[in-house]
Amino acid sequence: MLFKGVDIEKILIKEKDKIGYNSTLISFAQEILNDKEHFDQFTAVNKLLINELEADKIYHISQIEKICISYRLRFLDSNYYKLEIPPETINKIKKLERIHKTSLHSFKIIATAEALKLKNYDDPLLFIPIGNDYYYLIHKWGNDLSRFRKWMVLPYKNLEYLIFFIFLISLLTTFILPYKNLGNVSYNTVKLVTFLFIFKMYCAIFIYYFFWKGKQFSITNWDDIYYN
């Protein structure tokens, strides 16, 4: 369906498959065995039994970062989440602790900035770190994100995308103006001058608004604790 929401967990799985992480669990276990320098770090951060983990729930920080930037989401400590954690999620945490005979800690969550600040949420995902920049997905709840969210937040991704967005709307505005009312003039010259004027105007408006509101680009704020 056209207006069906986007399931971020499924997007993460596709991202993992796309870049060749089909055997993530095996790769991760091998990295732990080979990486003597960070071996203690692994044992200190949610020491879980590798043979009890589900491979499709293990994600590298690079995969999480890419999805957060694309959909303008945050990946923060769970204590920043201001809403109630569902009982189902609590039960999954307790079940995982029983299986691995451990006490889980250092929870991280993927959610919108609004979910971390306001009484509104979409598609939160709860993770725990398991070492070497890998995270284990415990549970997802809430509603799926809007299918159009990725495109709606694209101008916020970085400065290049913002300028490109301004260029496109300036071009569109230029071509919808009624030039025939100008009489016998060179339309191409008028359009060029008009485009440059509109582009400059939109740049001033968007960039001023962006910095006036204290906004940050998604590429820098995906793990930022501050609202904008």
LUMFI-691307 format. One record per residue (C-alpha): residue in one letter; chain; residue number from 1; x, y, z. Coordinates in Angstrom, 3 decimals. Example, Ala and Ser with C-alpha at 12.3 -4.5 7.8 and 13.67 -1.06 7.14 Angstrom:
residues 2
MARMI   residu   chaine   num       east      north         up
MARMI        A        A     1     12.300     -4.500      7.800
MARMI        S        A     2     13.670     -1.060      7.140
END
This chain:
residues 228
MARMI   residu   chaine   num       east      north         up
MARMI        M        A     1      0.000      0.000      0.000
MARMI        L        A     2      1.219      3.509     -0.859
MARMI        F        A     3      0.550      4.993      2.596
MARMI        K        A     4      1.738      2.019      4.620
MARMI        G        A     5      4.321      2.998      7.243
MARMI        V        A     6      8.017      2.135      7.207
MARMI        D        A     7      9.256     -0.490      9.678
MARMI        I        A     8     12.737      0.654     10.754
MARMI        E        A     9     13.674     -2.839     11.928
MARMI        K        A    10     13.063     -4.181      8.415
MARMI        I        A    11     15.064     -1.294      6.947
MARMI        L        A    12     17.958     -2.186      9.262
MARMI        I        A    13     17.806     -5.830      8.166
MARMI        K        A    14     17.892     -4.789      4.493
MARMI        E        A    15     20.857     -2.542      5.178
MARMI        K        A    16     22.699     -5.379      6.905
MARMI        D        A    17     22.009     -7.767      4.015
MARMI        K        A    18     22.939     -5.154      1.401
MARMI        I        A    19     26.449     -4.611      2.666
MARMI        G        A    20     27.248     -8.266      3.211
MARMI        Y        A    21     26.465     -8.921      6.862
MARMI        N        A    22     24.464    -12.104      6.281
MARMI        S        A    23     26.778    -13.978      8.648
MARMI        T        A    24     27.001    -11.181     11.206
MARMI        L        A    25     26.976    -13.480     14.234
MARMI        I        A    26     29.910    -15.563     12.954
MARMI        S        A    27     31.841    -12.449     11.916
MARMI        F        A    28     31.218    -10.813     15.264
MARMI        A        A    29     32.302    -13.890     17.237
MARMI        Q        A    30     35.474    -14.140     15.153
MARMI        E        A    31     36.248    -10.453     15.716
MARMI        I        A    32     35.950    -10.929     19.461
MARMI        L        A    33     38.342    -13.888     19.378
MARMI        N        A    34     40.852    -12.028     17.206
MARMI        D        A    35     40.654     -8.591     18.843
MARMI        K        A    36     42.742     -9.044     21.989
MARMI        E        A    37     42.971     -5.300     22.595
MARMI        H        A    38     39.200     -4.914     23.115
MARMI        F        A    39     38.539     -8.326     24.623
MARMI        D        A    40     38.045     -6.879     28.115
MARMI        Q        A    41     35.663     -4.263     26.707
MARMI        F        A    42     33.476     -7.012     25.313
MARMI        T        A    43     33.331     -8.904     28.600
MARMI        A        A    44     32.456     -5.698     30.468
MARMI        V        A    45     29.556     -4.626     28.229
MARMI        N        A    46     26.603     -7.005     28.573
MARMI        K        A    47     28.472    -10.288     28.471
MARMI        L        A    48     26.102    -12.520     26.564
MARMI        L        A    49     26.426    -16.123     25.441
MARMI        I        A    50     27.241    -15.931     21.736
MARMI        N        A    51     25.587    -19.257     20.927
MARMI        E        A    52     22.318    -17.964     22.434
MARMI        L        A    53     22.186    -14.781     20.346
MARMI        E        A    54     19.999    -14.368     17.256
MARMI        A        A    55     22.182    -13.299     14.337
MARMI        D        A    56     19.487    -11.138     12.736
MARMI        K        A    57     19.332     -8.957     15.870
MARMI        I        A    58     23.004     -7.972     15.846
MARMI        Y        A    59     23.805     -4.621     14.203
MARMI        H        A    60     26.984     -2.640     13.780
MARMI        I        A    61     27.053      1.021     14.758
MARMI        S        A    62     27.705      1.993     11.116
MARMI        Q        A    63     24.382      0.423     10.060
MARMI        I        A    64     22.499      2.159     12.864
MARMI        E        A    65     24.148      5.487     12.051
MARMI        K        A    66     23.232      5.259      8.355
MARMI        I        A    67     19.542      4.582      9.056
MARMI        C        A    68     19.347      7.284     11.725
MARMI        I        A    69     20.790      9.843      9.309
MARMI        S        A    70     18.488      8.788      6.455
MARMI        Y        A    71     15.320      9.015      8.584
MARMI        R        A    72     16.510     11.779     10.968
MARMI        L        A    73     16.311      9.586     14.060
MARMI        R        A    74     18.346      9.585     17.267
MARMI        F        A    75     20.376      6.795     18.856
MARMI        L        A    76     20.723      7.679     22.536
MARMI        D        A    77     20.874      6.185     26.013
MARMI        S        A    78     17.447      4.906     27.021
MARMI        N        A    79     17.258      7.311     29.969
MARMI        Y        A    80     16.540     10.095     27.449
MARMI        Y        A    81     13.346      8.329     26.394
MARMI        K        A    82     10.502     10.200     28.089
MARMI        L        A    83      7.594      7.827     27.499
MARMI        E        A    84      6.617      4.589     29.193
MARMI        I        A    85      8.459      1.421     28.198
MARMI        P        A    86      5.834     -1.230     27.271
MARMI        P        A    87      5.443     -4.278     29.587
MARMI        E        A    88      6.243     -6.535     26.620
MARMI        T        A    89      9.666     -4.913     26.349
MARMI        I        A    90     10.310     -5.350     30.085
MARMI        N        A    91      9.392     -9.032     29.782
MARMI        K        A    92     11.809     -9.491     26.872
MARMI        I        A    93     14.609     -7.909     28.901
MARMI        K        A    94     13.934    -10.237     31.842
MARMI        K        A    95     13.781    -13.268     29.537
MARMI        L        A    96     17.115    -12.327     27.956
MARMI        E        A    97     18.669    -11.912     31.403
MARMI        R        A    98     17.472    -15.393     32.424
MARMI        I        A    99     18.827    -17.012     29.252
MARMI        H        A   100     22.236    -15.362     29.534
MARMI        K        A   101     22.369    -15.407     33.337
MARMI        T        A   102     23.332    -11.759     33.507
MARMI        S        A   103     21.989     -8.310     34.303
MARMI        L        A   104     21.620     -6.092     31.239
MARMI        H        A   105     22.636     -2.446     31.287
MARMI        S        A   106     23.641      0.519     29.101
MARMI        F        A   107     20.444      0.380     27.034
MARMI        K        A   108     20.311      2.446     23.828
MARMI        I        A   109     17.239      3.445     21.851
MARMI        I        A   110     16.457      4.528     18.279
MARMI        A        A   111     13.594      7.018     18.149
MARMI        T        A   112     12.562     10.389     16.768
MARMI        A        A   113     13.664     13.543     18.589
MARMI        E        A   114     10.007     14.090     19.491
MARMI        A        A   115      9.835     10.691     21.177
MARMI        L        A   116     12.727     11.700     23.362
MARMI        K        A   117     11.187     15.043     24.293
MARMI        L        A   118      7.447     15.159     23.615
MARMI        K        A   119      4.324     13.032     24.163
MARMI        N        A   120      4.466     11.503     20.713
MARMI        Y        A   121      6.423      8.548     19.411
MARMI        D        A   122      7.048      6.449     16.340
MARMI        D        A   123      8.778      3.108     16.021
MARMI        P        A   124     11.256      3.066     18.975
MARMI        L        A   125     13.855      0.257     18.988
MARMI        L        A   126     15.677     -0.782     22.176
MARMI        F        A   127     19.288     -2.063     21.971
MARMI        I        A   128     22.106     -3.084     24.291
MARMI        P        A   129     25.818     -2.847     23.457
MARMI        I        A   130     27.669     -6.168     23.220
MARMI        G        A   131     31.139     -4.898     22.401
MARMI        N        A   132     33.273     -3.830     19.414
MARMI        D        A   133     30.638     -1.320     18.259
MARMI        Y        A   134     27.972     -4.026     17.883
MARMI        Y        A   135     24.479     -3.723     19.362
MARMI        Y        A   136     21.816     -6.314     20.081
MARMI        L        A   137     18.182     -5.463     19.321
MARMI        I        A   138     15.862     -6.370     22.203
MARMI        H        A   139     12.479     -5.088     21.098
MARMI        K        A   140     10.619     -2.690     18.787
MARMI        W        A   141      7.256     -1.163     19.664
MARMI        G        A   142      5.004      1.723     18.702
MARMI        N        A   143      3.894      2.752     15.219
MARMI        D        A   144      5.773      2.514     11.952
MARMI        L        A   145      7.290      5.709     10.582
MARMI        S        A   146      5.645      7.562      7.735
MARMI        R        A   147      6.656      6.167      4.348
MARMI        F        A   148      7.468      9.716      3.250
MARMI        R        A   149      9.633     10.605      6.264
MARMI        K        A   150     12.918      9.735      4.515
MARMI        W        A   151     12.149     12.207      1.708
MARMI        M        A   152     10.663     14.862      3.975
MARMI        V        A   153     13.828     15.048      6.095
MARMI        L        A   154     16.269     14.721      3.181
MARMI        P        A   155     17.085     18.478      3.109
MARMI        Y        A   156     18.225     18.139      6.740
MARMI        K        A   157     20.774     15.422      5.924
MARMI        N        A   158     23.675     17.797      5.203
MARMI        L        A   159     24.431     21.174      3.625
MARMI        E        A   160     24.732     19.697      0.120
MARMI        Y        A   161     21.219     18.228      0.272
MARMI        L        A   162     19.817     21.515      1.628
MARMI        I        A   163     21.374     23.525     -1.228
MARMI        F        A   164     20.152     20.967     -3.781
MARMI        F        A   165     16.631     21.164     -2.333
MARMI        I        A   166     16.713     24.972     -2.542
MARMI        F        A   167     17.960     24.698     -6.137
MARMI        L        A   168     15.027     22.435     -7.087
MARMI        I        A   169     12.297     24.583     -5.554
MARMI        S        A   170     13.912     27.698     -7.047
MARMI        L        A   171     13.852     26.042    -10.470
MARMI        L        A   172     10.213     25.022    -10.012
MARMI        T        A   173      9.217     28.514     -8.871
MARMI        T        A   174     11.032     30.069    -11.831
MARMI        F        A   175      9.162     27.967    -14.409
MARMI        I        A   176      5.673     28.458    -13.004
MARMI        L        A   177      5.794     32.264    -13.142
MARMI        P        A   178      3.645     33.894    -15.921
MARMI        Y        A   179      6.345     35.302    -18.247
MARMI        K        A   180      3.925     35.890    -21.142
MARMI        N        A   181      2.608     38.977    -19.363
MARMI        L        A   182      5.995     40.668    -19.840
MARMI        G        A   183      5.467     41.241    -23.548
MARMI        N        A   184      8.213     40.961    -26.169
MARMI        V        A   185     11.281     40.208    -24.070
MARMI        S        A   186     13.911     37.494    -24.059
MARMI        Y        A   187     12.295     34.848    -21.888
MARMI        N        A   188     15.559     32.932    -21.362
MARMI        T        A   189     17.354     35.988    -19.995
MARMI        V        A   190     14.437     36.887    -17.748
MARMI        K        A   191     14.185     33.318    -16.501
MARMI        L        A   192     17.882     33.179    -15.700
MARMI        V        A   193     17.813     36.472    -13.780
MARMI        T        A   194     14.593     35.432    -12.036
MARMI        F        A   195     16.070     32.057    -11.080
MARMI        L        A   196     19.183     33.651     -9.575
MARMI        F        A   197     17.057     36.114     -7.603
MARMI        I        A   198     14.702     33.370     -6.328
MARMI        F        A   199     17.579     31.038     -5.494
MARMI        K        A   200     19.288     33.775     -3.485
MARMI        M        A   201     16.009     34.589     -1.717
MARMI        Y        A   202     15.294     30.953     -0.801
MARMI        C        A   203     18.869     30.471      0.401
MARMI        A        A   204     18.498     33.438      2.721
MARMI        I        A   205     15.118     32.236      4.030
MARMI        F        A   206     15.985     28.558      4.537
MARMI        I        A   207     19.467     29.026      5.921
MARMI        Y        A   208     18.354     31.833      8.233
MARMI        Y        A   209     15.450     29.694      9.483
MARMI        F        A   210     17.720     26.666      9.865
MARMI        F        A   211     20.260     28.440     12.039
MARMI        W        A   212     17.711     30.665     13.794
MARMI        K        A   213     15.961     27.524     15.031
MARMI        G        A   214     19.307     26.059     16.061
MARMI        K        A   215     18.862     23.069     13.770
MARMI        Q        A   216     21.642     20.594     13.091
MARMI        F        A   217     22.115     18.385     10.067
MARMI        S        A   218     21.184     14.716     10.476
MARMI        I        A   219     24.742     13.645      9.750
MARMI        T        A   220     25.872     15.324     12.983
MARMI        N        A   221     22.892     15.024     15.350
MARMI        W        A   222     21.932     11.331     15.043
MARMI        D        A   223     23.573     10.646     18.437
MARMI        D        A   224     23.229     14.153     19.910
MARMI        I        A   225     21.429     14.589     23.243
MARMI        Y        A   226     20.211     18.097     22.332
MARMI        Y        A   227     16.791     18.609     20.814
MARMI        N        A   228     17.651     20.230     17.474
END
